[in-house]
């Protein structure tokens, strides 16, 4: 199962931590893992290329872990990108079920 913790405050998303593998299908054929990876990596790349936001990011491909955190208040652009990512992740969860992906929102 892919577990995603989203860190928020009243105004914006601060970051997220993702861990695990969906287990929807065999490694290399798991469309749930692929979809989650595309959404999260594209969001991080978009924040890097289209905003001036400072962030920290670490990943471990073998363990299926990504940790991403905006270091200062997120710009409007970064917030839109992160909210778009969450919309996509919620859609994946709704389509394939919470047996494969969970989203937890944590106020920080």
Residue frames as qw, qx, qy, qz and C-alpha x, y, z in Angstrom:
[[0.000, 0.888, 0.459, 0.000, 0.00, 0.00, 0.00],
 [0.358, 0.395, -0.031, 0.845, 1.13, 3.54, -0.76],
 [0.339, -0.749, -0.458, 0.337, 0.81, 5.83, 2.25],
 [0.297, 0.501, 0.093, 0.807, 0.83, 9.57, 1.66],
 [0.319, -0.685, -0.429, 0.495, 0.97, 12.09, 4.50],
 [0.251, 0.664, 0.224, 0.668, 0.20, 15.65, 3.41],
 [0.395, -0.413, -0.399, 0.717, 1.37, 18.43, 5.72],
 [0.058, 0.704, 0.389, 0.592, -0.77, 21.56, 5.74],
 [0.116, -0.261, -0.467, 0.837, -1.48, 24.69, 7.71],
 [0.299, 0.646, 0.515, -0.478, -4.49, 26.99, 7.43],
 [0.277, 0.764, -0.148, -0.564, -3.21, 28.67, 4.28],
 [0.564, 0.603, -0.505, -0.252, -1.22, 26.22, 2.19],
 [0.994, -0.046, -0.074, 0.067, 0.37, 22.80, 1.81],
 [0.307, -0.825, 0.465, 0.096, 3.82, 22.56, 3.41],
 [0.159, 0.484, -0.839, -0.192, 4.83, 19.23, 1.90],
 [0.927, -0.028, -0.046, -0.371, 4.24, 15.50, 1.82],
 [0.220, -0.441, 0.870, 0.015, 5.80, 12.13, 2.57],
 [0.857, 0.225, -0.210, -0.413, 5.06, 9.11, 0.43],
 [0.180, -0.445, 0.876, -0.046, 6.07, 5.54, 1.19],
 [0.647, 0.087, 0.727, -0.213, 5.33, 2.04, 0.05],
 [0.094, 0.111, -0.770, -0.621, 4.23, 0.23, -3.06],
 [0.628, -0.010, -0.045, -0.776, 0.63, -0.19, -4.15],
 [0.303, -0.085, 0.945, -0.090, 0.74, -3.93, -4.75],
 [0.657, 0.414, 0.126, -0.617, -1.94, -3.59, -7.40],
 [0.896, 0.427, -0.106, -0.051, 0.07, -5.65, -9.87],
 [0.880, -0.079, 0.026, 0.467, 3.56, -7.09, -10.40],
 [0.309, -0.702, 0.183, 0.615, 6.56, -4.78, -10.13],
 [0.188, -0.194, 0.601, 0.752, 6.99, -3.04, -13.47],
 [0.118, -0.369, -0.747, -0.540, 3.30, -3.46, -14.35],
 [0.187, -0.578, -0.659, 0.444, 1.70, -1.67, -11.38],
 [0.147, 0.614, 0.361, 0.686, -0.35, 1.18, -12.86],
 [0.424, -0.867, -0.257, -0.041, -1.24, 2.57, -9.43],
 [0.646, -0.494, 0.103, 0.573, 2.44, 2.93, -8.48],
 [0.454, 0.235, 0.382, 0.770, 3.21, 4.40, -11.89],
 [0.048, -0.795, -0.396, -0.457, 0.40, 6.96, -11.66],
 [0.521, -0.828, -0.125, 0.167, 1.39, 8.04, -8.13],
 [0.654, -0.267, 0.216, 0.674, 5.05, 8.32, -9.18],
 [0.325, 0.468, 0.403, 0.716, 4.23, 10.42, -12.22],
 [0.213, -0.878, -0.324, -0.281, 2.04, 12.80, -10.23],
 [0.588, -0.759, -0.020, 0.279, 4.48, 13.33, -7.38],
 [0.626, -0.160, 0.295, 0.704, 7.65, 13.59, -9.45],
 [0.255, 0.583, 0.416, 0.650, 6.00, 15.91, -11.98],
 [0.307, -0.912, -0.250, -0.106, 4.77, 18.14, -9.14],
 [0.625, -0.604, 0.123, 0.479, 8.26, 18.38, -7.64],
 [0.528, 0.115, 0.414, 0.733, 9.81, 19.06, -11.07],
 [0.076, 0.767, 0.429, 0.471, 7.15, 21.70, -11.80],
 [0.421, -0.890, -0.117, 0.131, 7.78, 23.49, -8.50],
 [0.637, -0.370, 0.267, 0.621, 11.51, 23.45, -9.24],
 [0.414, 0.209, 0.498, 0.733, 11.11, 24.77, -12.80],
 [0.015, -0.655, -0.481, -0.582, 8.15, 27.14, -12.54],
 [0.429, -0.878, -0.178, -0.117, 8.48, 28.70, -9.07],
 [0.257, 0.661, -0.485, 0.511, 11.13, 30.30, -6.89],
 [0.775, -0.554, 0.065, -0.297, 10.10, 28.27, -3.84],
 [0.118, 0.536, -0.804, 0.227, 12.87, 26.78, -1.72],
 [0.912, -0.190, -0.022, -0.364, 12.33, 23.16, -0.75],
 [0.229, -0.458, 0.858, -0.035, 13.96, 20.00, 0.53],
 [0.891, 0.187, -0.138, -0.391, 13.42, 16.68, -1.19],
 [0.174, -0.438, 0.882, 0.011, 14.76, 13.20, -0.56],
 [0.869, 0.165, -0.133, -0.446, 13.88, 9.87, -2.09],
 [0.331, -0.338, 0.881, 0.027, 14.67, 6.19, -1.89],
 [0.594, 0.241, -0.473, -0.604, 13.54, 4.38, -5.03],
 [0.357, 0.074, -0.930, 0.043, 14.06, 0.90, -3.59],
 [0.012, -0.270, -0.785, 0.557, 11.84, 1.61, -0.58],
 [0.004, -0.621, -0.630, -0.466, 9.38, 3.71, -2.57],
 [0.323, -0.723, -0.386, 0.474, 9.84, 6.79, -0.38],
 [0.287, 0.521, 0.137, 0.792, 9.70, 10.48, -1.26],
 [0.310, -0.697, -0.424, 0.489, 9.81, 13.32, 1.24],
 [0.274, 0.491, 0.253, 0.787, 9.14, 16.88, 0.05],
 [0.286, -0.741, -0.449, 0.409, 8.88, 20.06, 2.10],
 [0.223, 0.806, 0.110, 0.537, 8.54, 23.73, 1.16],
 [0.553, -0.089, -0.431, 0.707, 10.98, 25.63, 3.40],
 [0.052, 0.124, 0.203, -0.970, 9.14, 28.94, 3.50],
 [0.524, 0.454, 0.439, -0.571, 5.56, 29.96, 2.82],
 [0.498, 0.234, 0.732, 0.401, 4.52, 28.32, -0.43],
 [0.112, 0.199, -0.282, -0.932, 3.89, 30.59, -3.38],
 [0.677, 0.312, 0.220, -0.629, 0.46, 30.61, -5.00],
 [0.619, 0.464, -0.546, -0.324, 1.93, 28.67, -7.91],
 [0.179, 0.252, -0.929, 0.205, 3.43, 25.95, -5.71],
 [0.412, 0.094, 0.660, -0.621, 0.19, 25.70, -3.76],
 [0.725, 0.386, -0.078, -0.565, -1.80, 25.21, -6.97],
 [0.516, 0.411, -0.742, -0.122, 0.63, 22.53, -8.15],
 [0.016, -0.142, 0.906, -0.399, 0.45, 20.69, -4.81],
 [0.562, 0.220, 0.450, -0.658, -3.35, 20.90, -4.73],
 [0.694, 0.424, -0.363, -0.455, -3.46, 19.57, -8.29],
 [0.300, 0.310, -0.897, 0.095, -1.26, 16.64, -7.22],
 [0.272, 0.027, 0.782, -0.560, -3.62, 15.90, -4.32],
 [0.678, 0.333, 0.065, -0.652, -6.63, 16.03, -6.64],
 [0.621, 0.400, -0.628, -0.245, -4.95, 13.44, -8.86],
 [0.126, 0.209, -0.915, 0.320, -3.98, 11.23, -5.89],
 [0.473, 0.134, 0.563, -0.664, -7.54, 11.36, -4.54],
 [0.719, 0.377, -0.212, -0.544, -8.84, 10.38, -7.98],
 [0.456, 0.328, -0.827, -0.011, -6.49, 7.38, -8.07],
 [0.122, -0.059, 0.841, -0.523, -7.59, 6.35, -4.57],
 [0.601, 0.250, 0.302, -0.697, -11.25, 6.72, -5.52],
 [0.692, 0.407, -0.423, -0.420, -10.79, 4.71, -8.73],
 [0.597, 0.271, -0.752, 0.071, -8.63, 1.85, -7.38],
 [0.753, -0.540, -0.351, -0.132, -9.53, 1.86, -3.69],
 [0.285, -0.830, 0.374, -0.299, -7.98, 2.54, -0.33],
 [0.955, -0.198, 0.186, 0.122, -6.43, -0.95, -0.33],
 [0.771, 0.340, 0.103, 0.529, -3.73, 0.49, -2.60],
 [0.282, 0.392, -0.084, 0.872, -3.38, 4.15, -1.60],
 [0.350, -0.756, -0.507, 0.221, -4.16, 6.16, 1.54],
 [0.207, 0.573, -0.032, 0.792, -4.03, 9.92, 2.03],
 [0.485, -0.644, -0.473, 0.356, -3.70, 11.44, 5.49],
 [0.157, 0.763, 0.018, 0.627, -3.78, 15.21, 6.05],
 [0.631, -0.436, -0.400, 0.501, -1.82, 16.51, 9.01],
 [0.024, -0.967, -0.065, -0.244, -1.98, 20.06, 10.33],
 [0.738, -0.064, -0.213, 0.637, 1.52, 21.36, 11.16]]
